[in-house]
Amino acid sequence: MGRILTPILFIIVIQYLSIDSTHSQTVDEAMIEQIQAVLIMDSITIRASSTDVSSFIRRSMEDSTFYSAFKNLRTANYDFESNLLFYSKRGETKTTYYSLRRQEILDSLRQNTILKETVHPKYYKRNGEFRYYTAVLYNRLFLTPSPTPVYIDNSKGEESSTSRMEGYIESLKRLIFMPGHEVNIPLTKDKFTIFSAPLKDYYDYILYVDTLEQGREVYTFHVKPKVDCPFNQIAIHSLKTHFDKKNYQIMGREIELKDKTLLYSYDVKMKINITEHQNKYYPSRISYHGQWNIPLKTAEISDFYFNIVGF
C-alpha cells in the first residue's frame, strides 16, 4: 500500500502533463445556474465585466488551456530552471537541487542539455538513486535524462501503461485540468466534487478583479470553504482561476489541498502561471509547496519551482 500511496499524494497535484482532453465531461448547465445564483461579486467587478458570468464558471470547470499548455512543454525548445528544496519538520533545509537546462527537439527526440547545475550531496542516495520521491516525480515530469521520442498523439508512447498505478494516475490527472470532478483517490474520492451536491453547499464562489505578480489585471474566480464548513469532508481548501480581462483567456491557477485519513495526510499549495509564445500557451512558472506523510515512510516537506527563462 505504501508504494501506491507515496506517488498518489504527489500526483494528486502535479501528474497532469499527458491527460487526454477527450476524457472531459460536459458540465451540467443546472449546476452552473445554481452556482451563479450564489456567486459573490463586488460592484467594481459587476461594472467591469461585459461577459456572461456563467462563462467564468464554465471555463473554470471545462477549459482545456492547461491541457494544451502542458502538452506543449513536451514539444518545444526552451531554457528552464529547476529548483527543489527539502526540509526537516523543524523547517531546516536538508538538501537542495538547482539546474538550468535547455530543452531541444532534434530528429523527433526531446533532450535536455545541462547548462548549470548545483547538487547538494544528500540529494541522492549512495547508490545514485533519488533520496526523495518528490524528486523522482519531478524528474519524470519535467526533466529528460536521455533522448526521448516526442509523441504529438499522447494516446501512445511514453505515457501509456496498463499498470494499476497508471490507472490511479489517469484518474488523478483530471484534478488540475477539470477541478471539481470526482477523482479515484482511496478514502477521499468524494472530497473533490466542489461543484456538486453536497460539497457545493460548503463553499463560497467569488468573482473579483485582481492583479497578478507581473502586473496584469485579471478576473479571478475563487472557490473557498465557508467558515462553518465541515473541513473533514473536503480536500480542496482553495481554488483560484485567473482570466485575462481583455480576452478572458485563463492565465493561471492556484490550488490548496489538505486532507488527513488513517492511511495518509497531505497539505499542498500549488501555483501555475500561463504565458503565450508564438500563438501557443505554456506554463511559464510552476511553484509547489507540499508536505505529506504515510505510515512507515519518512514524511516529505518540499518546495519546487519550474521556470521557463527563454524560448
Summary of the structure (lengths in Angstrom):
residues: 311
radius of gyration: 19.7
end to end distance: 41.7
largest distance: 61.5
contacts: 920
relative contact order: 0.19
helix: 28%
strand: 38%
